[in-house]
């Protein structure tokens, strides 16, 4: 299903949303319930994106990717 892409482990904190930015680094941004948090770069590892894949942080805290289901579209 999903392939682990990154080798750096991300420690998650409550109240933040984690995502892979356009620059290839992992970022965190505060959720609506977290009014004191700020957007910040979390990881130091740069991930090169490939077309047609969805990138996310898996349960273990590593960056993973899964093939997107586009139903016949490119």
PQR file with spaces between the fields and no chain letter, atoms N, CA, C, O and H, PARSE charges and radii, in Angstrom:
ATOM       1  N    UNK     1       0.830   -1.190    0.000 -0.4000 1.5000
ATOM       2  CA   UNK     1       0.000    0.000    0.000 -0.0000 2.0000
ATOM       3  C    UNK     1       0.877    1.257    0.000  0.5500 1.7000
ATOM       4  O    UNK     1       1.032    1.905   -1.035 -0.5500 1.4000
ATOM       5  N    UNK     2       1.442    1.597    1.147 -0.4000 1.5000
ATOM       6  CA   UNK     2       2.246    2.810    1.250 -0.0000 2.0000
ATOM       7  C    UNK     2       3.716    2.444    1.393  0.5500 1.7000
ATOM       8  O    UNK     2       4.064    1.477    2.070 -0.5500 1.4000
ATOM       9  H    UNK     2       1.316    1.070    1.988  0.4000 1.0000
ATOM      10  N    UNK     3       4.572    3.227    0.751 -0.4000 1.5000
ATOM      11  CA   UNK     3       6.019    3.032    0.823 -0.0000 2.0000
ATOM      12  C    UNK     3       6.621    4.105    1.707  0.5500 1.7000
ATOM      13  O    UNK     3       6.270    5.280    1.596 -0.5500 1.4000
ATOM      14  H    UNK     3       4.289    4.014    0.201  0.4000 1.0000
ATOM      15  N    UNK     4       7.528    3.704    2.584 -0.4000 1.5000
ATOM      16  CA   UNK     4       8.231    4.676    3.424 -0.0000 2.0000
ATOM      17  C    UNK     4       9.287    5.361    2.567  0.5500 1.7000
ATOM      18  O    UNK     4      10.105    4.696    1.932 -0.5500 1.4000
ATOM      19  H    UNK     4       7.814    2.750    2.674  0.4000 1.0000
ATOM      20  N    UNK     5       9.268    6.689    2.550 -0.4000 1.5000
ATOM      21  CA   UNK     5      10.173    7.454    1.713 -0.0000 2.0000
ATOM      22  C    UNK     5      11.283    8.081    2.549  0.5500 1.7000
ATOM      23  O    UNK     5      12.448    8.052    2.153 -0.5500 1.4000
ATOM      24  H    UNK     5       8.603    7.229    3.066  0.4000 1.0000
ATOM      25  N    UNK     6      10.935    8.642    3.691 -0.4000 1.5000
ATOM      26  CA   UNK     6      11.913    9.331    4.522 -0.0000 2.0000
ATOM      27  C    UNK     6      12.549    8.421    5.551  0.5500 1.7000
ATOM      28  O    UNK     6      11.986    7.390    5.919 -0.5500 1.4000
ATOM      29  H    UNK     6       9.989    8.665    4.012  0.4000 1.0000
ATOM      30  N    UNK     7      13.744    8.817    6.018 -0.4000 1.5000
ATOM      31  CA   UNK     7      14.434    8.045    7.049 -0.0000 2.0000
ATOM      32  C    UNK     7      14.428    8.769    8.390  0.5500 1.7000
ATOM      33  O    UNK     7      14.829    8.201    9.405 -0.5500 1.4000
ATOM      34  H    UNK     7      14.201    9.654    5.719  0.4000 1.0000
ATOM      35  N    UNK     8      13.977   10.016    8.397 -0.4000 1.5000
ATOM      36  CA   UNK     8      13.937   10.802    9.632 -0.0000 2.0000
ATOM      37  C    UNK     8      12.572   10.645   10.306  0.5500 1.7000
ATOM      38  O    UNK     8      11.535   10.743    9.649 -0.5500 1.4000
ATOM      39  H    UNK     8      13.652   10.478    7.572  0.4000 1.0000
ATOM      40  N    UNK     9      12.578   10.402   11.611 -0.4000 1.5000
ATOM      41  CA   UNK     9      11.329   10.227   12.357 -0.0000 2.0000
ATOM      42  C    UNK     9      10.847   11.577   12.873  0.5500 1.7000
ATOM      43  O    UNK     9      11.630   12.359   13.412 -0.5500 1.4000
ATOM      44  H    UNK     9      13.421   10.323   12.144  0.4000 1.0000
ATOM      45  N    UNK    10       9.559   11.846   12.707 -0.4000 1.5000
ATOM      46  CA   UNK    10       8.941   13.094   13.140 -0.0000 2.0000
ATOM      47  C    UNK    10       8.178   12.830   14.431  0.5500 1.7000
ATOM      48  O    UNK    10       7.317   11.951   14.477 -0.5500 1.4000
ATOM      49  H    UNK    10       8.922   11.210   12.269  0.4000 1.0000
ATOM      50  N    UNK    11       8.491   13.586   15.479 -0.4000 1.5000
ATOM      51  CA   UNK    11       7.761   13.491   16.744 -0.0000 2.0000
ATOM      52  C    UNK    11       6.567   14.435   16.664  0.5500 1.7000
ATOM      53  O    UNK    11       6.737   15.643   16.502 -0.5500 1.4000
ATOM      54  H    UNK    11       9.190   14.299   15.442  0.4000 1.0000
ATOM      55  N    UNK    12       5.375   13.891   16.775 -0.4000 1.5000
ATOM      56  CA   UNK    12       4.165   14.710   16.675 -0.0000 2.0000
ATOM      57  C    UNK    12       3.771   15.272   18.030  0.5500 1.7000
ATOM      58  O    UNK    12       4.016   14.662   19.071 -0.5500 1.4000
ATOM      59  H    UNK    12       5.237   12.910   16.907  0.4000 1.0000
ATOM      60  N    UNK    13       3.151   16.453   17.996 -0.4000 1.5000
ATOM      61  CA   UNK    13       2.584   17.074   19.190 -0.0000 2.0000
ATOM      62  C    UNK    13       1.101   17.300   18.949  0.5500 1.7000
ATOM      63  O    UNK    13       0.672   17.504   17.813 -0.5500 1.4000
ATOM      64  H    UNK    13       2.952   16.948   17.150  0.4000 1.0000
ATOM      65  N    UNK    14       0.324   17.263   20.015 -0.4000 1.5000
ATOM      66  CA   UNK    14      -1.108   17.508   19.901 -0.0000 2.0000
ATOM      67  C    UNK    14      -1.362   18.953   19.495  0.5500 1.7000
ATOM      68  O    UNK    14      -0.630   19.855   19.902 -0.5500 1.4000
ATOM      69  H    UNK    14       0.672   17.097   20.938  0.4000 1.0000
ATOM      70  N    UNK    15      -2.399   19.174   18.693 -0.4000 1.5000
ATOM      71  CA   UNK    15      -2.797   20.518   18.301 -0.0000 2.0000
ATOM      72  C    UNK    15      -2.144   21.018   17.025  0.5500 1.7000
ATOM      73  O    UNK    15      -2.326   22.180   16.662 -0.5500 1.4000
ATOM      74  H    UNK    15      -2.994   18.441   18.362  0.4000 1.0000
ATOM      75  N    UNK    16      -1.383   20.166   16.328 -0.4000 1.5000
ATOM      76  CA   UNK    16      -0.710   20.573   15.100 -0.0000 2.0000
ATOM      77  C    UNK    16      -1.078   19.642   13.950  0.5500 1.7000
ATOM      78  O    UNK    16      -1.352   18.459   14.153 -0.5500 1.4000
ATOM      79  H    UNK    16      -1.235   19.222   16.624  0.4000 1.0000
ATOM      80  N    UNK    17      -1.080   20.195   12.740 -0.4000 1.5000
ATOM      81  CA   UNK    17      -1.291   19.447   11.511 -0.0000 2.0000
ATOM      82  C    UNK    17       0.056   19.364   10.801  0.5500 1.7000
ATOM      83  O    UNK    17       0.713   20.387   10.607 -0.5500 1.4000
ATOM      84  H    UNK    17      -0.857   21.155   12.574  0.4000 1.0000
ATOM      85  N    UNK    18       0.472   18.175   10.416 -0.4000 1.5000
ATOM      86  CA   UNK    18       1.765   17.968    9.772 -0.0000 2.0000
ATOM      87  C    UNK    18       1.558   17.683    8.292  0.5500 1.7000
ATOM      88  O    UNK    18       0.654   16.936    7.919 -0.5500 1.4000
ATOM      89  H    UNK    18      -0.061   17.344   10.574  0.4000 1.0000
ATOM      90  N    UNK    19       2.411   18.288    7.434 -0.4000 1.5000
ATOM      91  CA   UNK    19       2.281   18.093    5.995 -0.0000 2.0000
ATOM      92  C    UNK    19       3.634   18.256    5.327  0.5500 1.7000
ATOM      93  O    UNK    19       4.563   18.818    5.908 -0.5500 1.4000
ATOM      94  H    UNK    19       3.146   18.895    7.737  0.4000 1.0000
ATOM      95  N    UNK    20       3.738   17.760    4.106 -0.4000 1.5000
ATOM      96  CA   UNK    20       4.939   17.896    3.299 -0.0000 2.0000
ATOM      97  C    UNK    20       4.752   19.117    2.414  0.5500 1.7000
ATOM      98  O    UNK    20       3.867   19.140    1.560 -0.5500 1.4000
ATOM      99  H    UNK    20       2.983   17.303    3.634  0.4000 1.0000
ATOM     100  N    UNK    21       5.581   20.128    2.616 -0.4000 1.5000
ATOM     101  CA   UNK    21       5.450   21.382    1.885 -0.0000 2.0000
ATOM     102  C    UNK    21       5.976   21.287    0.461  0.5500 1.7000
ATOM     103  O    UNK    21       6.561   20.278    0.068 -0.5500 1.4000
ATOM     104  H    UNK    21       6.300   20.110    3.310  0.4000 1.0000
ATOM     105  N    UNK    22       5.761   22.344   -0.302 -0.4000 1.5000
ATOM     106  CA   UNK    22       6.223   22.391   -1.685 -0.0000 2.0000
ATOM     107  C    UNK    22       7.740   22.354   -1.782  0.5500 1.7000
ATOM     108  O    UNK    22       8.290   21.932   -2.800 -0.5500 1.4000
ATOM     109  H    UNK    22       5.286   23.164    0.017  0.4000 1.0000
ATOM     110  N    UNK    23       8.424   22.798   -0.718 -0.4000 1.5000
ATOM     111  CA   UNK    23       9.882   22.799   -0.711 -0.0000 2.0000
ATOM     112  C    UNK    23      10.475   21.425   -0.403  0.5500 1.7000
ATOM     113  O    UNK    23      11.689   21.245   -0.501 -0.5500 1.4000
ATOM     114  H    UNK    23       7.977   23.141    0.109  0.4000 1.0000
ATOM     115  N    UNK    24       9.633   20.446   -0.031 -0.4000 1.5000
ATOM     116  CA   UNK    24      10.094   19.093    0.236 -0.0000 2.0000
ATOM     117  C    UNK    24      10.357   18.795    1.698  0.5500 1.7000
ATOM     118  O    UNK    24      10.719   17.667    2.032 -0.5500 1.4000
ATOM     119  H    UNK    24       8.647   20.591    0.048  0.4000 1.0000
ATOM     120  N    UNK    25      10.187   19.764    2.577 -0.4000 1.5000
ATOM     121  CA   UNK    25      10.396   19.569    4.008 -0.0000 2.0000
ATOM     122  C    UNK    25       9.060   19.345    4.717  0.5500 1.7000
ATOM     123  O    UNK    25       8.006   19.736    4.215 -0.5500 1.4000
ATOM     124  H    UNK    25       9.893   20.681    2.306  0.4000 1.0000
ATOM     125  N    UNK    26       9.118   18.712    5.890 -0.4000 1.5000
ATOM     126  CA   UNK    26       7.916   18.499    6.697 -0.0000 2.0000
ATOM     127  C    UNK    26       7.673   19.751    7.526  0.5500 1.7000
ATOM     128  O    UNK    26       8.581   20.260    8.183 -0.5500 1.4000
ATOM     129  H    UNK    26       9.974   18.395    6.298  0.4000 1.0000
ATOM     130  N    UNK    27       6.440   20.242    7.489 -0.4000 1.5000
ATOM     131  CA   UNK    27       6.038   21.441    8.228 -0.0000 2.0000
ATOM     132  C    UNK    27       4.917   21.080    9.185  0.5500 1.7000
ATOM     133  O    UNK    27       4.224   20.079    9.003 -0.5500 1.4000
ATOM     134  H    UNK    27       5.703   19.829    6.955  0.4000 1.0000
ATOM     135  N    UNK    28       4.747   21.907   10.207 -0.4000 1.5000
ATOM     136  CA   UNK    28       3.601   21.771   11.098 -0.0000 2.0000
ATOM     137  C    UNK    28       2.928   23.133   11.220  0.5500 1.7000
ATOM     138  O    UNK    28       3.588   24.171   11.250 -0.5500 1.4000
ATOM     139  H    UNK    28       5.310   22.720   10.356  0.4000 1.0000
ATOM     140  N    UNK    29       1.614   23.103   11.290 -0.4000 1.5000
ATOM     141  CA   UNK    29       0.832   24.321   11.439 -0.0000 2.0000
ATOM     142  C    UNK    29      -0.219   24.077   12.512  0.5500 1.7000
ATOM     143  O    UNK    29      -0.753   22.972   12.608 -0.5500 1.4000
ATOM     144  H    UNK    29       1.078   22.260   11.266  0.4000 1.0000
ATOM     145  N    UNK    30      -0.527   25.083   13.318 -0.4000 1.5000
ATOM     146  CA   UNK    30      -1.492   24.867   14.400 -0.0000 2.0000
ATOM     147  C    UNK    30      -2.909   24.651   13.871  0.5500 1.7000
ATOM     148  O    UNK    30      -3.325   25.266   12.889 -0.5500 1.4000
ATOM     149  H    UNK    30      -0.093   25.981   13.241  0.4000 1.0000
ATOM     150  N    UNK    31      -3.635   23.767   14.544 -0.4000 1.5000
ATOM     151  CA   UNK    31      -5.046   23.570   14.225 -0.0000 2.0000
ATOM     152  C    UNK    31      -5.854   24.713   14.825  0.5500 1.7000
ATOM     153  O    UNK    31      -5.324   25.519   15.590 -0.5500 1.4000
ATOM     154  H    UNK    31      -3.297   23.268   15.342  0.4000 1.0000
ATOM     155  N    UNK    32      -7.102   24.779   14.487 -0.4000 1.5000
ATOM     156  CA   UNK    32      -7.969   25.861   14.956 -0.0000 2.0000
ATOM     157  C    UNK    32      -8.040   25.911   16.484  0.5500 1.7000
ATOM     158  O    UNK    32      -8.173   26.989   17.064 -0.5500 1.4000
ATOM     159  H    UNK    32      -7.532   24.124   13.865  0.4000 1.0000
ATOM     160  N    UNK    33      -7.952   24.753   17.135 -0.4000 1.5000
ATOM     161  CA   UNK    33      -8.041   24.707   18.597 -0.0000 2.0000
ATOM     162  C    UNK    33      -6.760   25.176   19.279  0.5500 1.7000
ATOM     163  O    UNK    33      -6.773   25.476   20.473 -0.5500 1.4000
ATOM     164  H    UNK    33      -7.844   23.878   16.664  0.4000 1.0000
ATOM     165  N    UNK    34      -5.656   25.241   18.540 -0.4000 1.5000
ATOM     166  CA   UNK    34      -4.369   25.661   19.093 -0.0000 2.0000
ATOM     167  C    UNK    34      -4.128   27.116   18.697  0.5500 1.7000
ATOM     168  O    UNK    34      -3.648   27.384   17.595 -0.5500 1.4000
ATOM     169  H    UNK    34      -5.645   24.996   17.570  0.4000 1.0000
ATOM     170  N    UNK    35      -4.454   28.055   19.581 -0.4000 1.5000
ATOM     171  CA   UNK    35      -4.350   29.474   19.238 -0.0000 2.0000
ATOM     172  C    UNK    35      -2.946   30.037   19.461  0.5500 1.7000
ATOM     173  O    UNK    35      -2.644   31.115   18.949 -0.5500 1.4000
ATOM     174  H    UNK    35      -4.844   27.837   20.476  0.4000 1.0000
ATOM     175  N    UNK    36      -2.089   29.356   20.197 -0.4000 1.5000
ATOM     176  CA   UNK    36      -0.761   29.884   20.518 -0.0000 2.0000
ATOM     177  C    UNK    36       0.350   29.373   19.609  0.5500 1.7000
ATOM     178  O    UNK    36       1.454   29.918   19.624 -0.5500 1.4000
ATOM     179  H    UNK    36      -2.334   28.480   20.612  0.4000 1.0000
ATOM     180  N    UNK    37       0.081   28.348   18.825 -0.4000 1.5000
ATOM     181  CA   UNK    37       1.123   27.747   18.000 -0.0000 2.0000
ATOM     182  C    UNK    37       1.462   28.578   16.775  0.5500 1.7000
ATOM     183  O    UNK    37       0.696   29.448   16.361 -0.5500 1.4000
ATOM     184  H    UNK    37      -0.815   27.906   18.812  0.4000 1.0000
ATOM     185  N    UNK    38       2.633   28.290   16.201 -0.4000 1.5000
ATOM     186  CA   UNK    38       3.080   28.957   14.980 -0.0000 2.0000
ATOM     187  C    UNK    38       3.507   27.920   13.954  0.5500 1.7000
ATOM     188  O    UNK    38       3.864   26.795   14.304 -0.5500 1.4000
ATOM     189  H    UNK    38       3.256   27.583   16.537  0.4000 1.0000
ATOM     190  N    UNK    39       3.466   28.306   12.696 -0.4000 1.5000
ATOM     191  CA   UNK    39       3.914   27.435   11.622 -0.0000 2.0000
ATOM     192  C    UNK    39       5.432   27.290   11.722  0.5500 1.7000
ATOM     193  O    UNK    39       6.137   28.276   11.934 -0.5500 1.4000
ATOM     194  H    UNK    39       3.176   29.220   12.412  0.4000 1.0000
ATOM     195  N    UNK    40       5.936   26.063   11.569 -0.4000 1.5000
ATOM     196  CA   UNK    40       7.373   25.837   11.687 -0.0000 2.0000
ATOM     197  C    UNK    40       7.793   24.617   10.877  0.5500 1.7000
ATOM     198  O    UNK    40       7.020   23.678   10.687 -0.5500 1.4000
ATOM     199  H    UNK    40       5.363   25.262   11.396  0.4000 1.0000
ATOM     200  N    UNK    41       9.042   24.654   10.404 -0.4000 1.5000
ATOM     201  CA   UNK    41       9.626   23.505    9.725 -0.0000 2.0000
ATOM     202  C    UNK    41      10.048   22.503   10.790  0.5500 1.7000
ATOM     203  O    UNK    41      10.697   22.879   11.766 -0.5500 1.4000
ATOM     204  H    UNK    41       9.670   25.416   10.558  0.4000 1.0000
ATOM     205  N    UNK    42       9.689   21.230   10.617 -0.4000 1.5000
ATOM     206  CA   UNK    42       9.943   20.225   11.645 -0.0000 2.0000
ATOM     207  C    UNK    42      11.158   19.371   11.295  0.5500 1.7000
ATOM     208  O    UNK    42      12.051   19.215   12.127 -0.5500 1.4000
ATOM     209  H    UNK    42       9.162   20.925    9.824  0.4000 1.0000
ATOM     210  N    UNK    43      11.214   18.828   10.114 -0.4000 1.5000
ATOM     211  CA   UNK    43      12.294   17.921    9.736 -0.0000 2.0000
ATOM     212  C    UNK    43      13.405   18.627    8.983  0.5500 1.7000
ATOM     213  O    UNK    43      13.221   19.731    8.469 -0.5500 1.4000
ATOM     214  H    UNK    43      10.488   18.955    9.438  0.4000 1.0000
ATOM     215  N    UNK    44      14.561   17.978    8.924 -0.4000 1.5000
ATOM     216  CA   UNK    44      15.690   18.533    8.181 -0.0000 2.0000
ATOM     217  C    UNK    44      15.942   17.759    6.889  0.5500 1.7000
ATOM     218  O    UNK    44      16.831   18.110    6.113 -0.5500 1.4000
ATOM     219  H    UNK    44      14.710   17.081    9.342  0.4000 1.0000
ATOM     220  N    UNK    45      15.155   16.704    6.662 -0.4000 1.5000
ATOM     221  CA   UNK    45      15.317   15.881    5.469 -0.0000 2.0000
ATOM     222  C    UNK    45      14.412   16.392    4.352  0.5500 1.7000
ATOM     223  O    UNK    45      13.225   16.637    4.566 -0.5500 1.4000
ATOM     224  H    UNK    45      14.433   16.419    7.293  0.4000 1.0000
ATOM     225  N    UNK    46      14.985   16.550    3.155 -0.4000 1.5000
ATOM     226  CA   UNK    46      14.210   17.006    2.001 -0.0000 2.0000
ATOM     227  C    UNK    46      13.740   15.788    1.202  0.5500 1.7000
ATOM     228  O    UNK    46      14.528   14.901    0.873 -0.5500 1.4000
ATOM     229  H    UNK    46      15.949   16.351    2.981  0.4000 1.0000
ATOM     230  N    UNK    47      12.450   15.765    0.900 -0.4000 1.5000
ATOM     231  CA   UNK    47      11.839   14.670    0.146 -0.0000 2.0000
ATOM     232  C    UNK    47      11.547   15.160   -1.268  0.5500 1.7000
ATOM     233  O    UNK    47      10.920   16.203   -1.455 -0.5500 1.4000
ATOM     234  H    UNK    47      11.810   16.485    1.167  0.4000 1.0000
ATOM     235  N    UNK    48      12.006   14.400   -2.262 -0.4000 1.5000
ATOM     236  CA   UNK    48      11.716   14.763   -3.646 -0.0000 2.0000
ATOM     237  C    UNK    48      10.397   14.115   -4.038  0.5500 1.7000
ATOM     238  O    UNK    48      10.241   12.900   -3.921 -0.5500 1.4000
ATOM     239  H    UNK    48      12.515   13.553   -2.110  0.4000 1.0000
ATOM     240  N    UNK    49       9.448   14.920   -4.501 -0.4000 1.5000
ATOM     241  CA   UNK    49       8.118   14.424   -4.857 -0.0000 2.0000
ATOM     242  C    UNK    49       8.109   13.815   -6.255  0.5500 1.7000
ATOM     243  O    UNK    49       8.853   14.233   -7.143 -0.5500 1.4000
ATOM     244  H    UNK    49       9.575   15.907   -4.596  0.4000 1.0000
ATOM     245  N    UNK    50       7.248   12.817   -6.424 -0.4000 1.5000
ATOM     246  CA   UNK    50       6.998   12.211   -7.730 -0.0000 2.0000
ATOM     247  C    UNK    50       5.530   12.436   -8.077  0.5500 1.7000
ATOM     248  O    UNK    50       4.675   12.457   -7.192 -0.5500 1.4000
ATOM     249  H    UNK    50       6.644   12.477   -5.704  0.4000 1.0000
ATOM     250  N    UNK    51       5.244   12.601   -9.344 -0.4000 1.5000
ATOM     251  CA   UNK    51       3.880   12.847   -9.796 -0.0000 2.0000
ATOM     252  C    UNK    51       3.020   11.606   -9.590  0.5500 1.7000
ATOM     253  O    UNK    51       3.464   10.484   -9.835 -0.5500 1.4000
ATOM     254  H    UNK    51       5.939   12.584  -10.063  0.4000 1.0000
ATOM     255  N    UNK    52       1.777   11.820   -9.135 -0.4000 1.5000
ATOM     256  CA   UNK    52       0.827   10.728   -8.983 -0.0000 2.0000
ATOM     257  C    UNK    52       0.845   10.054   -7.627  0.5500 1.7000
ATOM     258  O    UNK    52       0.222    9.006   -7.457 -0.5500 1.4000
ATOM     259  H    UNK    52       1.417   12.731   -8.936  0.4000 1.0000
ATOM     260  N    UNK    53       1.547   10.630   -6.649 -0.4000 1.5000
ATOM     261  CA   UNK    53       1.620   10.051   -5.312 -0.0000 2.0000
ATOM     262  C    UNK    53       1.118   11.036   -4.267  0.5500 1.7000
ATOM     263  O    UNK    53       1.269   12.249   -4.410 -0.5500 1.4000
ATOM     264  H    UNK    53       2.053   11.482   -6.787  0.4000 1.0000
ATOM     265  N    UNK    54       0.518   10.491   -3.214 -0.4000 1.5000
ATOM     266  CA   UNK    54       0.058   11.260   -2.066 -0.0000 2.0000
ATOM     267  C    UNK    54       1.069   11.049   -0.944  0.5500 1.7000
ATOM     268  O    UNK    54       1.374    9.908   -0.596 -0.5500 1.4000
ATOM     269  H    UNK    54       0.395    9.506   -3.098  0.4000 1.0000
ATOM     270  N    UNK    55       1.593   12.134   -0.373 -0.4000 1.5000
ATOM     271  CA   UNK    55       2.600   12.059    0.682 -0.0000 2.0000
ATOM     272  C    UNK    55       1.973   12.387    2.027  0.5500 1.7000
ATOM     273  O    UNK    55       1.161   13.306    2.133 -0.5500 1.4000
ATOM     274  H    UNK    55       1.345   13.061   -0.655  0.4000 1.0000
ATOM     275  N    UNK    56       2.354   11.627    3.062 -0.4000 1.5000
ATOM     276  CA   UNK    56       1.778   11.812    4.390 -0.0000 2.0000
ATOM     277  C    UNK    56       2.755   11.300    5.440  0.5500 1.7000
ATOM     278  O    UNK    56       3.752   10.656    5.111 -0.5500 1.4000
ATOM     279  H    UNK    56       3.014   10.881    2.976  0.4000 1.0000
ATOM     280  N    UNK    57       2.461   11.593    6.715 -0.4000 1.5000
ATOM     281  CA   UNK    57       3.243   11.091    7.837 -0.0000 2.0000
ATOM     282  C    UNK    57       2.533    9.835    8.348  0.5500 1.7000
ATOM     283  O    UNK    57       1.367    9.900    8.737 -0.5500 1.4000
ATOM     284  H    UNK    57       1.651   12.116    6.981  0.4000 1.0000
ATOM     285  N    UNK    58       3.226    8.698    8.348 -0.4000 1.5000
ATOM     286  CA   UNK    58       2.580    7.449    8.772 -0.0000 2.0000
ATOM     287  C    UNK    58       2.541    7.341   10.296  0.5500 1.7000
ATOM     288  O    UNK    58       3.000    8.239   11.002 -0.5500 1.4000
ATOM     289  H    UNK    58       4.173    8.646    8.032  0.4000 1.0000
ATOM     290  N    UNK    59       1.986    6.228   10.797 -0.4000 1.5000
ATOM     291  CA   UNK    59       1.823    6.046   12.240 -0.0000 2.0000
ATOM     292  C    UNK    59       3.154    6.026   12.976  0.5500 1.7000
ATOM     293  O    UNK    59       3.229    6.436   14.134 -0.5500 1.4000
ATOM     294  H    UNK    59       1.613    5.499   10.224  0.4000 1.0000
ATOM     295  N    UNK    60       4.194    5.556   12.319 -0.4000 1.5000
ATOM     296  CA   UNK    60       5.515    5.501   12.938 -0.0000 2.0000
ATOM     297  C    UNK    60       6.215    6.844   12.981  0.5500 1.7000
ATOM     298  O    UNK    60       7.225    6.987   13.671 -0.5500 1.4000
ATOM     299  H    UNK    60       4.133    5.222   11.378  0.4000 1.0000
ATOM     300  N    UNK    61       5.701    7.838   12.256 -0.4000 1.5000
ATOM     301  CA   UNK    61       6.296    9.163   12.241 -0.0000 2.0000
ATOM     302  C    UNK    61       7.210    9.413   11.057  0.5500 1.7000
ATOM     303  O    UNK    61       7.921   10.418   11.033 -0.5500 1.4000
ATOM     304  H    UNK    61       4.881    7.722   11.696  0.4000 1.0000
ATOM     305  N    UNK    62       7.208    8.526   10.075 -0.4000 1.5000
ATOM     306  CA   UNK    62       8.049    8.680    8.898 -0.0000 2.0000
ATOM     307  C    UNK    62       7.217    9.181    7.721  0.5500 1.7000
ATOM     308  O    UNK    62       6.002    8.987    7.690 -0.5500 1.4000
ATOM     309  H    UNK    62       6.630    7.710   10.095  0.4000 1.0000
ATOM     310  N    UNK    63       7.872    9.826    6.753 -0.4000 1.5000
ATOM     311  CA   UNK    63       7.181   10.277    5.547 -0.0000 2.0000
ATOM     312  C    UNK    63       6.953    9.058    4.663  0.5500 1.7000
ATOM     313  O    UNK    63       7.874    8.283    4.406 -0.5500 1.4000
ATOM     314  H    UNK    63       8.859    9.984    6.779  0.4000 1.0000
ATOM     315  N    UNK    64       5.718    8.897    4.201 -0.4000 1.5000
ATOM     316  CA   UNK    64       5.349    7.768    3.343 -0.0000 2.0000
ATOM     317  C    UNK    64       4.586    8.298    2.138  0.5500 1.7000
ATOM     318  O    UNK    64       4.121    9.438    2.129 -0.5500 1.4000
ATOM     319  H    UNK    64       4.970    9.527    4.410  0.4000 1.0000
ATOM     320  N    UNK    65       4.466    7.452    1.122 -0.4000 1.5000
ATOM     321  CA   UNK    65       3.704    7.845   -0.061 -0.0000 2.0000
ATOM     322  C    UNK    65       2.850    6.682   -0.526  0.5500 1.7000
ATOM     323  O    UNK    65       3.206    5.516   -0.356 -0.5500 1.4000
ATOM     324  H    UNK    65       4.844    6.526    1.129  0.4000 1.0000
ATOM     325  N    UNK    66       1.709    7.028   -1.120 -0.4000 1.5000
ATOM     326  CA   UNK    66       0.790    6.034   -1.671 -0.0000 2.0000
ATOM     327  C    UNK    66       0.347    6.514   -3.052  0.5500 1.7000
ATOM     328  O    UNK    66       0.200    7.713   -3.287 -0.5500 1.4000
ATOM     329  H    UNK    66       1.420    7.976   -1.259  0.4000 1.0000
ATOM     330  N    UNK    67       0.140    5.573   -3.947 -0.4000 1.5000
ATOM     331  CA   UNK    67      -0.304    5.914   -5.299 -0.0000 2.0000
ATOM     332  C    UNK    67      -1.712    6.480   -5.230  0.5500 1.7000
ATOM     333  O    UNK    67      -2.583    5.910   -4.575 -0.5500 1.4000
ATOM     334  H    UNK    67       0.259    4.599   -3.756  0.4000 1.0000
ATOM     335  N    UNK    68      -1.938    7.613   -5.912 -0.4000 1.5000
ATOM     336  CA   UNK    68      -3.263    8.229   -5.914 -0.0000 2.0000
ATOM     337  C    UNK    68      -4.176    7.503   -6.889  0.5500 1.7000
ATOM     338  O    UNK    68      -3.760    7.137   -7.989 -0.5500 1.4000
ATOM     339  H    UNK    68      -1.230    8.076   -6.445  0.4000 1.0000
ATOM     340  N    UNK    69      -5.405    7.299   -6.485 -0.4000 1.5000
ATOM     341  CA   UNK    69      -6.412    6.693   -7.341 -0.0000 2.0000
ATOM     342  C    UNK    69      -7.121    7.818   -8.082  0.5500 1.7000
ATOM     343  O    UNK    69      -7.919    8.550   -7.498 -0.5500 1.4000
ATOM     344  H    UNK    69      -5.742    7.597   -5.592  0.4000 1.0000
ATOM     345  N    UNK    70      -6.828    7.951   -9.359 -0.4000 1.5000
ATOM     346  CA   UNK    70      -7.376    9.052  -10.152 -0.0000 2.0000
ATOM     347  C    UNK    70      -8.504    8.617  -11.070  0.5500 1.7000
ATOM     348  O    UNK    70      -9.015    9.434  -11.836 -0.5500 1.4000
ATOM     349  H    UNK    70      -6.179    7.356   -9.833  0.4000 1.0000
ATOM     350  N    UNK    71      -8.905    7.364  -11.016 -0.4000 1.5000
ATOM     351  CA   UNK    71     -10.036    6.842  -11.794 -0.0000 2.0000
ATOM     352  C    UNK    71      -9.923    7.132  -13.290  0.5500 1.7000
ATOM     353  O    UNK    71     -10.866    7.641  -13.896 -0.5500 1.4000
ATOM     354  H    UNK    71      -8.490    6.700  -10.394  0.4000 1.0000
ATOM     355  N    UNK    72      -8.781    6.812  -13.882 -0.4000 1.5000
ATOM     356  CA   UNK    72      -8.603    6.967  -15.317 -0.0000 2.0000
ATOM     357  C    UNK    72      -7.975    8.277  -15.745  0.5500 1.7000
ATOM     358  O    UNK    72      -7.520    8.392  -16.883 -0.5500 1.4000
ATOM     359  H    UNK    72      -8.015    6.398  -13.390  0.4000 1.0000
ATOM     360  N    UNK    73      -7.937    9.261  -14.875 -0.4000 1.5000
ATOM     361  CA   UNK    73      -7.305   10.535  -15.234 -0.0000 2.0000
ATOM     362  C    UNK    73      -5.818   10.477  -14.946  0.5500 1.7000
ATOM     363  O    UNK    73      -5.369    9.661  -14.141 -0.5500 1.4000
ATOM     364  H    UNK    73      -8.307    9.167  -13.950  0.4000 1.0000
ATOM     365  N    UNK    74      -5.056   11.335  -15.597 -0.4000 1.5000
ATOM     366  CA   UNK    74      -3.610   11.390  -15.354 -0.0000 2.0000
ATOM     367  C    UNK    74      -3.296   12.243  -14.163  0.5500 1.7000
ATOM     368  O    UNK    74      -2.128   12.403  -13.810 -0.5500 1.4000
ATOM     369  H    UNK    74      -5.421   11.997  -16.251  0.4000 1.0000
